[in-house]
Amino acid sequence: MDSLLNSCVDTCGSMCAVSADDSRGYEAACYSAGSTSADVSTDSMTTTSLPDKIESLLSDLMSRAETGSFEVLNYALAVLAFLAATALALGFAYSTRYGKRKRQSVLNDPVNEFMGSGMLSMINLDQLKGIGRWDDRLTQLLKRWGDFVAMGNHPLYIILLSLMLVVCCSSGLARLEVETDSLKLWVTEGSTVFQERTRFNEMLGPVDRLERLVLVAKDGGAVTRPSYLKEAIRLQQVVANEVTSNSVMLSEICVKDAENSPCQVNAVTQYFQNNMEHFEVYETYGLVGKHLTNCANAPERADAAVCSELQAQLNASGSSLPTSMSDCPCVSSFGMPMSELQEYLGGFTLDDNSIDTSTYLEQATTLFSTAMVMNHQDETKNADAIAWERSFIARMEEEAKDNALYDIYYAAETSADDEFAAASNLDIVFKAGTAAFLFMFVYVVIGLNHWKVDRRFFHSSKIGVGFMGVSCILMAVGGTLGILAWTGAKLQIVTLVVLPLVTLAIGTGNIFLILHAVDLKQEELKMEQRSLFVGLEDNDFGIHEITCVLLCEAVGHIGPSMILTAMCECCIVAFAAYSAMPAAQWLAGSLVLGLAASFTLQMTLLLAIVALDKRRELSGTYDVICCKRASFARRPCLSEDETTTTTQNSSFPGSAFSMPDLNLMKRCVTGYVHVLLKKVSKVLVLLVFGACSLVAIVAIETMDRGLSPTSFIPTDSYLHSYYRAVDENDLSRKEFPVYFVVEAGYGNNRENFNDLANDAATQSKFCSSKEICDDLSIPNILNALAAHGDRNVAYFKDDVVGSWLDDFWGFVNPDSECCRVDPKNDYAYSPLRPEESSAEYILERASVAPSCLNDASDALSVPQESFMSLVSMFSTAATGPLCTYAAGTRYHGQLSIDNGPIPAMSSRATVTMNGTGYGNDVTAFAYKVLSTTEASSTISGSQEGAVTAYSQAQYIAKWISDETGVDVWVYSPAYVYLDQFHSIRRSAYVVVGLGLAVVLVLQCVALGSYGYGIAVTFIAALTVVQVAGLMMPMGVPLNSLSIVSLSIAVTFSVGFSSHFARLFAKARTITDDSGYAPTGDACVKKVLTKLLASWTLGVALSKFVAIAALALVATPVFEPAGNCFFRTLMAAAVCSWLNGAVLLPVVLSVAVDATEGRVRDVKPTNEEGGEYSRESPLSSYHNAPLTK
């Protein structure tokens, strides 16, 4: 690579620099150029010293690139863990030594059988002293509401009004539209990065469309074998010549230097110009490998050695070379050298960045081919390109089926949008959602009923209620989507898929809780006045009254916790809309609306349905078939003596109770509580959960940011295979273009840059090859960062940054053959023929077309009247052997005239000398660098490296603006997707922090105690930490969607913790004659016995079922994002259950017992319970017994 570059001799440009001793160096300089200003000494070219400010910049970038150190935090956690473990050990030892003397709760006192531990289930917590003013008022209000719903014909009116409201809201579904622009899922139109994208596209034109082939050898061998190269050329010729759409071929839409020039297609087969005839010549004489090696080592030159050998063999056989390969060229068919082997070959492990060309050629198992197609800001002008791309995909799909040598993977620019639009098909979403609801309905029906097949089953079953309960959630979802559709907003696929299932996961638990509360109150009422239920089926008034009592007491029992939980859930999820990603914003907003609607319908429509079902059950009719009465419904009435006997034997005044047999679930709960409340169990629980939480915190420290670009692509899409192949084989896959844009009128910049024609002060900031150029000019800064900066610091590829102004000077220099005008055509630009390089052609062209400028010294001081016409000639001129300075495809998309992009290279517009060219002003230009992102992956979704590169580029642009006085902004197409991750950690802290703060405030107000509020909030925070710690092992990076998932994790935790804490607080209001409250163990046992079974079956397991349904539904629509939700929410469901059912009882028990302060004796109570006497639920409702 240190051979003399002939193309550099007598030329001057930013891409070309060779020192006098023939040492290759990529420095902005000139070699043997005619201009005196181009002379640069060897010393100045070989020096590697950098200005102090560049060194300072690199130092700043290095400090920014370093990940934050968590050593102090880890040490603090270690110390805290040690202190906590020590305190726990000492507490355990003290408790073991003195615990036997510790007082027992009055509830466990053997003297008082009524208050004994075996009779805890008989205590009605709803009749105890309230835990706070807010709770008392809310309980009374909800009792009145339950009574109102169940009274008379109110259930029918409520059902009718609810259905009317649902129909009105859901009618908006007729206007439902789905967002098919995938970009709008990632970034809002009002964001800075989106506006920069729009401004860049308008000024400089959109980045070229890419059509790509990935060819992987099926046998795992090298793709540089002749047969494989030949097949690769054939496939590319198929793409170029046989893929058509409405008679449009690749040559009509591709990027090229001139109208008749070949398309720009980057591939290693360009060493044979992608020409089958050329390749077969080398193949015939066995020179394929040698030519390939020579070209890989010197891609910018002709292969003179092979050409001589080939010519000798041809002469011996009496044949001749084709005219198009007279010098055995290595440059591509469009005139550019293929010098980046890592972009054309891959499929092997890259241990370092110094692999030689022979390794590439010997080990590469994958060949990449990329065709560049023109892209337009006006989407209507892209219609032909899009149609061609779809034909390309269809043809490659056919080729992939039958190809014997290659596994073929392919993608076009329109692929992602087309596949996303396919995933947004409402039919697919509807079918998947229907299947999920049916799945949940089956579970609810199974979970609500005690399955014992006998004639009584359909009398007490809850099939109808279960169906209507799930239907209420379905109505809430339909109403939510309808309301959103009424606003005219296009709904996003994420919302359509996730909203129903998350609403199901959260809302289904309320169905179980409401029905369990009604059953509980019915059992309590039966214990007190069993006679009320004898012969009730013929007493319509009694049925209505008992139904009112049951609904009144049930809603008062569970309603406050449900309202508190719903408020917390809505507030927590609402804060998730703080995210910068529209998909997450819409999902969070729709979830808030959906959860509120679901809760509202459950407190109205579902309660009315429960009231009617309870009437049906009490009247003795069957479930579902309500018109048929059970044959066993009529029962003989109890005699007066029997009624009196049962009442006197009751533990409660006026009640008839006999201890029922415990079913299997109750036995399990009793055994679980017994084990959990042992001291050893408590210690183990605290140690295990503490250790897991510490490990989770450490895991969070290494959490990556990002979201896979394939997140919203259907699972069965060919793009998944393509991205997987790229991720596994492409050695340059982590590179993307970055543009540092200098825009007229931006910040403090001038209104145009026409003074670049002859103003040395202005020129000095934008050039690198002349003595007038500042050391800290923009191209010099970028070149220094690319050449000397660690790619893990500046994240720039070690490459030359093109400077258009330097190449413009070389273009207009009369010593070169680039710029000549035709006097016979009004001095219009006389284009070079790229295929011509002979001396005869040079002389002929010079004789009829004079140079654009008369003297080389005029290059730095172009007349103002000539500047715009020369810039126009330069920007659309084709490169070739005689002119390496022309902008051509090199600066395509990097120059703007009159706030618009330069016309296409194939434009027929004529540019005349001293004319206006393509406009009046140079209004913007960009410097292009390649950003490297080593720590990113398309498949896994981690984009940590790309996010850091984005942050570094932003800092570099600001630094350049400060140092040069020229305001610069940075843009890359990838930044549209990366912007949200720039501050994603701060967003996560804000969202979770605000959510926990709301939980703390609401719980403290509702529970009337800071202690219980802190306990619930602590459990919720611990759940978030544990779920976040599990995200990395599960392969879920931090992104806006995972923040929504973390918010939902908080709601899962609060759902159980808030119910448990409220009932625990009520149990603590019991006091004996001395004013002492029961122990924590007694309260825990009471609450868990009451709540755990229904919560586990109805809430926890329903979440698992809904999340499993989410996986089944989301995976066919979009796999990566679906898996993100599935894994995170499943972890949230598991952690919330474990923390709520295991850790929270232990924490409250230990906290209560540890704060008692002293050991004291228990005073016995009387048989009636002293202070514990209370009224029955029935008497508390009407103060008089019901009569038949």
HELIX and SHEET records of a PDB file:
HELIX    1   1 ASN A    6  CYS A    8  5                                   3    
HELIX    2   2 THR A   36  ALA A   38  5                                   3    
HELIX    3   3 THR A   42  THR A   46  1                                   5    
HELIX    4   4 ASP A   52  ALA A   65  1                                  14    
HELIX    5   5 GLU A   71  TYR A   98  1                                  28    
HELIX    6   6 GLY A   99  ARG A  101  5                                   3    
HELIX    7   7 VAL A  106  ASN A  108  5                                   3    
HELIX    8   8 SER A  117  MET A  122  5                                   6    
HELIX    9   9 LEU A  125  GLN A  127  5                                   3    
HELIX   10  10 ARG A  133  ALA A  150  1                                  18    
HELIX   11  11 HIS A  154  SER A  170  1                                  17    
HELIX   12  12 SER A  171  ARG A  175  5                                   5    
HELIX   13  13 LEU A  183  TRP A  186  1                                   4    
HELIX   14  14 THR A  192  LEU A  204  1                                  13    
HELIX   15  15 PRO A  226  GLN A  237  1                                  12    
HELIX   16  16 VAL A  238  GLU A  242  3                                   5    
HELIX   17  17 LEU A  250  ILE A  253  1                                   4    
HELIX   18  18 VAL A  268  PHE A  272  5                                   5    
HELIX   19  19 MET A  276  THR A  284  1                                   9    
HELIX   20  20 VAL A  288  ASN A  297  1                                  10    
HELIX   21  21 ALA A  304  SER A  317  1                                  14    
HELIX   22  22 THR A  323  MET A  325  5                                   3    
HELIX   23  23 LEU A  341  TYR A  344  1                                   4    
HELIX   24  24 THR A  357  GLN A  363  1                                   7    
HELIX   25  25 GLU A  379  ASN A  382  5                                   4    
HELIX   26  26 ALA A  383  ASP A  402  1                                  20    
HELIX   27  27 SER A  415  ALA A  423  1                                   9    
HELIX   28  28 LEU A  426  LEU A  448  1                                  23    
HELIX   29  29 PHE A  457  SER A  460  1                                   4    
HELIX   30  30 ILE A  463  TRP A  486  1                                  24    
HELIX   31  31 ILE A  493  GLU A  528  1                                  36    
HELIX   32  32 ARG A  530  PHE A  533  5                                   4    
HELIX   33  33 LEU A  536  ASP A  538  5                                   3    
HELIX   34  34 ASP A  540  PHE A  575  1                                  36    
HELIX   35  35 ALA A  576  TYR A  578  5                                   3    
HELIX   36  36 PRO A  582  LEU A  601  1                                  20    
HELIX   37  37 GLN A  602  LEU A  606  3                                   5    
HELIX   38  38 LEU A  607  LEU A  618  1                                  12    
HELIX   39  39 GLU A  640  GLN A  648  1                                   9    
HELIX   40  40 LEU A  664  LEU A  676  1                                  13    
HELIX   41  41 LYS A  679  GLU A  701  1                                  23    
HELIX   42  42 TYR A  718  ASN A  729  1                                  12    
HELIX   43  43 ASN A  754  ALA A  757  5                                   4    
HELIX   44  44 ALA A  760  GLN A  763  1                                   4    
HELIX   45  45 ILE A  778  HIS A  788  1                                  11    
HELIX   46  46 TRP A  804  VAL A  812  1                                   9    
HELIX   47  47 PRO A  823  ASN A  825  5                                   3    
HELIX   48  48 ALA A  839  VAL A  848  1                                  10    
HELIX   49  49 ALA A  856  LEU A  860  5                                   5    
HELIX   50  50 GLN A  864  THR A  876  1                                  13    
HELIX   51  51 GLU A  944  THR A  964  1                                  21    
HELIX   52  52 TYR A  975  HIS A  982  1                                   8    
HELIX   53  53 ILE A  984  LEU A 1007  1                                  24    
HELIX   54  54 TYR A 1010  MET A 1031  1                                  22    
HELIX   55  55 SER A 1040  ALA A 1067  1                                  28    
HELIX   56  56 GLY A 1080  TRP A 1095  1                                  16    
HELIX   57  57 THR A 1096  ALA A 1100  3                                   5    
HELIX   58  58 LEU A 1101  VAL A 1117  1                                  17    
HELIX   59  59 GLU A 1119  LEU A 1138  1                                  20    
HELIX   60  60 ASN A 1139  LEU A 1143  3                                   5    
HELIX   61  61 LEU A 1144  ALA A 1154  1                                  11    
HELIX   62  62 GLY A 1170  TYR A 1172  5                                   3    
HELIX   63  63 PRO A 1177  HIS A 1182  1                                   6    
SHEET    1   A 2 THR A  11  GLY A  13  0                                        
SHEET    2   A 2 ALA A  29  TYR A  31 -1                                        
SHEET    1   B 4 VAL A 265  ASN A 266  0                                        
SHEET    2   B 4 THR A 366  VAL A 373 -1                                        
SHEET    3   B 4 ARG A 209  ALA A 217 -1                                        
SHEET    4   B 4 TYR A 406  ALA A 411 -1                                        
SHEET    1   C 3 VAL A 265  ASN A 266  0                                        
SHEET    2   C 3 THR A 366  VAL A 373 -1                                        
SHEET    3   C 3 LEU A 345  GLY A 346 -1                                        
SHEET    1   D 5 GLY A 900  PRO A 901  0                                        
SHEET    2   D 5 LEU A 895  ILE A 897 -1                                        
SHEET    3   D 5 VAL A 922  THR A 932 -1                                        
SHEET    4   D 5 GLU A 735  GLU A 743 -1                                        
SHEET    5   D 5 VAL A 968  TYR A 971 -1                                        
SHEET    1   E 2 VAL A 821  ASP A 822  0                                        
SHEET    2   E 2 ALA A 828  TYR A 829 -1                                        
END                                                                             
